[in-house]
Amino acid sequence: MPATTFAELALPLFDQLYNFAHWLTRDPVEAEDLVQETYTKALRGFSGFEAGTNFRAWMFRILRNSFLTSRTGLKAFASGEEDLEALASDRPTPEQTLILEADRDTVRQALAQLPVAAREILLLCDVEEMSYEEIAQVLAVPIGTVMSRLHRARKALRGHVLKRSEGVAHGV
């Protein structure tokens, strides 16, 4: 079997990496820079990539680490995980869950209001459809931590969606 090239592995991930970078940075230009930096670092380190391991998780981890070491990332994570508990609210009713699923714009706006730590875990799991194991590799944390962060992030997202829905219902 011929060796797989960096381009064959990396180029199909471009849109996913850009999407994740855009949600982290909230700025299209910064997202482009972050993806470019990710590809540069990954290409430089490709000789050290272990064949047979998860290339996708490796690329997302490079992107995340690049973001965390940037000025934007440092600021975003300054309040990060501590905010997750404060944002969480009670369990939604079935009607509230229907609102969450039906109103994509509300969900996008609520997602944008979450701290970076919450956004990234939701995006990796629910948008990029990574397994808990892949997310654990990207974030360099145990699977149990992934599950608890995901629970808190989903709870916080529900709280934001419910607040927005209540504001719309009351004409605010």
C-alpha positions as a printed Julia matrix, in Angstrom:
172×3 Matrix{Float64}:
   0.0    0.0    0.0
   1.48   3.38  -1.0
   2.18   5.95   1.7
  -0.55   8.55   2.1
   0.55  12.12   1.46
  -0.15  15.05   3.72
  -2.37  16.64   1.05
  -4.5   13.49   0.71
  -5.17  13.47   4.43
  -5.33  17.2    5.16
  -7.17  18.82   2.26
 -10.51  17.06   2.86
 -10.53  18.53   6.4
 -10.23  22.15   5.29
 -13.93  23.1    5.54
 -14.34  21.39   8.92
 -11.23  23.08  10.32
 -12.29  26.49   9.0
 -15.78  26.08  10.48
 -14.33  25.19  13.88
 -11.79  28.05  13.69
 -14.52  30.53  12.73
 -16.65  29.56  15.72
 -13.66  29.82  18.04
 -12.45  33.19  16.79
 -15.77  34.71  15.72
 -13.87  36.43  12.94
 -13.48  35.15   9.37
 -10.05  36.69   8.85
  -8.7   35.31  12.13
 -10.23  31.94  11.27
  -8.42  31.91   7.91
  -5.14  32.8    9.63
  -5.69  30.1   12.23
  -6.37  27.44   9.6
  -3.33  28.54   7.62
  -1.19  28.33  10.76
  -2.65  24.89  11.5
  -1.76  23.56   8.06
   1.72  25.05   8.27
   2.4   23.46  11.66
   0.87  20.15  10.6
   2.93  20.0    7.41
   6.1   20.76   9.38
   5.27  18.06  11.9
   3.85  15.49   9.46
   6.98  13.35   9.59
   6.25  12.84  13.3
   2.62  11.86  12.74
   2.09   8.25  13.74
   0.49   6.3   10.88
  -2.62   4.47  12.0
  -3.62   7.1   14.56
  -6.45   9.58  14.12
  -5.25  12.25  11.66
  -8.47  14.26  11.97
  -8.12  14.51  15.75
  -4.43  15.4   15.3
  -5.31  18.3   12.96
  -8.07  19.61  15.24
  -5.69  19.45  18.19
  -3.1   21.5   16.3
  -5.78  24.06  15.44
  -7.02  24.22  19.02
  -3.52  24.55  20.46
  -2.72  27.28  17.95
  -5.88  29.1   18.97
  -5.13  28.74  22.67
  -1.67  30.23  22.26
  -3.0   33.19  20.27
  -3.99  36.45  21.95
  -7.64  35.88  21.02
  -7.58  32.38  22.48
  -5.94  33.47  25.72
  -8.57  36.17  26.22
 -11.43  33.84  25.32
 -10.33  31.15  27.76
  -9.62  33.61  30.58
 -13.18  33.2   31.82
 -13.74  29.9   29.97
 -14.75  26.87  31.95
 -15.76  28.7   35.12
 -18.55  30.37  33.13
 -20.11  27.04  32.17
 -21.61  26.37  35.57
 -22.95  29.91  35.87
 -24.65  29.64  32.48
 -26.4   26.34  33.19
 -30.12  26.31  33.9
 -32.89  23.79  34.68
 -33.94  20.97  32.33
 -36.12  22.07  29.43
 -39.64  20.83  28.92
 -40.46  18.96  25.69
 -41.9   22.19  24.29
 -38.67  24.02  25.01
 -36.68  21.24  23.37
 -38.85  21.64  20.26
 -37.98  25.34  20.2
 -34.3   24.43  20.42
 -34.54  22.11  17.44
 -36.83  24.32  15.35
 -35.1   27.68  15.54
 -31.62  27.37  14.06
 -30.95  31.08  14.12
 -31.69  31.24  17.83
 -29.38  28.29  18.41
 -26.59  29.9   16.37
 -26.95  33.14  18.32
 -27.02  31.28  21.62
 -23.97  29.24  20.6
 -22.11  32.44  19.76
 -22.76  33.74  23.3
 -21.21  30.72  24.99
 -17.64  30.77  26.26
 -15.11  29.23  23.89
 -14.77  26.09  26.03
 -18.48  25.38  25.67
 -18.62  26.24  21.96
 -15.67  24.05  21.05
 -16.98  20.93  22.8
 -20.43  21.33  21.23
 -18.97  21.91  17.78
 -16.63  18.96  17.96
 -19.39  16.63  19.14
 -22.57  17.86  17.48
 -21.31  19.56  14.32
 -18.13  17.66  13.49
 -19.66  14.45  14.9
 -16.46  13.39  16.64
 -16.59  10.53  19.1
 -15.87  11.19  22.76
 -12.52   9.48  22.22
 -11.63  11.8   19.33
 -12.68  14.85  21.34
 -10.57  13.64  24.27
  -7.59  13.43  21.89
  -8.21  16.92  20.5
  -8.65  18.52  23.93
  -6.04  16.32  25.66
  -8.43  15.43  28.49
  -9.96  12.16  29.76
 -13.23  10.93  28.2
 -15.04  11.56  31.49
 -14.05  15.21  31.3
 -15.37  15.36  27.73
 -18.71  13.99  28.88
 -19.04  16.38  31.82
 -18.0   19.42  29.75
 -20.44  18.41  27.02
 -23.24  18.08  29.57
 -22.53  21.52  31.03
 -22.18  23.1   27.58
 -25.49  21.65  26.38
 -27.16  22.83  29.56
 -25.74  26.32  29.07
 -26.87  26.36  25.43
 -30.4   25.38  26.47
 -30.39  28.21  28.99
 -29.41  30.77  26.35
 -31.98  29.45  23.88
 -34.71  29.58  26.51
 -33.8   33.15  27.47
 -33.9   34.22  23.81
 -37.2   32.4   23.26
 -38.73  34.03  26.33
 -37.52  37.44  25.15
 -39.13  36.93  21.73
 -42.37  35.7   23.3
 -42.54  38.83  25.47
 -41.6   41.17  22.64
 -38.2   42.07  24.08
